[in-house]
């Protein structure tokens, strides 16, 4: 087994690290909020009650439990994605911009599905506030991706300016 070669982070990777860490923190915070919602703001339960008025409290709680499990799974996978991107950026590995771009695309897709998927009531299944919160960590992800690509492009443009 060969060891992966690493080099110091490139300037674009180094510059993107704060945005990557912020995205990880926001992802964890959204997961924590989803887990604590049933004890605090009841956003998920209130949404289920509003869209299914005939469902009793056991059905509401079953729905909340399902949504929390989904949100925590998505959040856990998101946290792993952030950690992987931070790892490749910190290690100075090539392709960091591709990893970050691919994971951002996946995260935006998951968030859009949560914001737009209708359930059998004809309403959006996930409480809109939760859907927007799931999208929130994508903002620093977009900042990081733009930084990784822009600085990479600037560096390659400077290098090609020296060649005839």
N, C-alpha and C positions, 0 to 999 in steps of 0.2 A: 504494500500500500504506500503510495507516495503522498507526501505532505503537500498541501496547496500552498503555492507561493503567494505571499502577500507583500504589499508595499505600503508605504504610508498613504493615507487617504489623499486623493487628488484634491485640489482646491474646491472643485465643484461638489465633491463628496463631503468634504469637511464643512462647507457652507450649508449643505442640506441637512446635516445631522440635527440641529435644533428643531427643524420642522418635523423630522422623522420622530424624534423623541416626543414632541408635542402630540403628534398623531397617536402614538402609543398611549400616552396619558389620557387623551380624550376617549380612546377606544375602551380603556379600562373604566373610565368614569361613566360612560354610557352603559356598560355592562353592570356596574355597581348600581346605577340608578334603576335599571330594569329589575334587578334583584330586590331592591329596596322599595320599589313602587307600591307593592301591595301593602306595605306597612306605613307608607307616607302619603303620597298624592293620589293613588288609585286611578292613574290615567288609563291603564289597561282595563281594569274592571269597569270603570265608568263607560269606556268605549264599547265594551261588550254588552253592558246593560242597555246602552242607548241603541245599539244596532239590533239587539235581540231582546226586546222587552219581555217576551214570554218565557225566557230561560230563567230558571230558578238560580239561587245562589250557588248550589253545587256545580251547575253548568258554567256559571261565570268563573268560579274558582278554577275549574278544569281548563277553561280557555286561558285564563291568566297564567296558570302553570305551564301550559303548552307554549304560549308566547315567550315567557321568561326562559324556558329551556332553549327555544330557537334563538332568542337574542343572545343568550350566554354562549351558545355554540358558535354563532356568527362572530361574537366578540372575541372568543378564544381563538378562532381561526384568524381573525384580524390581528390580534396581538402577536400571534406567531408570524404573520406576514410582516408586521412592523419590525419585529426582532430580527427576522431574516434580512430585511432590507438594511437595517442598522448594521448588522454584522458584515454584509458585503460592502457597505459604504465605508465603515470604519476600517475594514481590512484593505481598502484600496483596490479591491478586485474590479476587473473589467466587467462591463455589463450591468453595473449597478443601475444605470438609467433604464435599462430594459426590465430589470426585476421590478423597480419602482413603478414603471409605467404599466406593466402587466397586472401588478397587484392593485394599483389604483383603478384600472379598468374593471377588475373583478369587484372591488369594493363599491364602485359607483353602480355597477349592475345590480348588486345585492340591495343597495339602498333604494334604487329606483323600483325594483320589484316590491320591496316593502311599502313604498309610498303609493304604488299604483294598483296592486293586486286586489281585485274585488272578491269578497267572499259571497256566500250564498244569500246574504241579506241584500246584496246589491251595493253595499258600502265598502269602502276600503277596509280590509281585514285588520291590519295593524293600526293602532291609534296613530293619527297623523303626527302628534308630537314625538312619539317614539320613532316613527319613520324619519322625521327630520333630524332627530338626534343621531340616528344611525348614519346619516349622511354627513354630519358634522366633522368627523375625523378625516373625511375626504378633502377638506379644505387645506389642512397642512400637507396632506399627501400631494395635492395639486401643486402647492408651493414648492415642495421638494422636487417633484418631477420637472417643473419648469426650471428650477435652479440647476438640476443635473443636466438637462438638455441644453440650456442656454450657455452655461459655462463650458460645456463640452464643445459646443459649436464655436464659441469665441476662441477657445484654445486651438481648435483645428483650423480656424480661419487664420489665426496668427501664424501657425506653423506653415500653412500653404502660401502665405504672403512672401516667405523667404525663398520659395522655389520659383524658377522662371517659368 
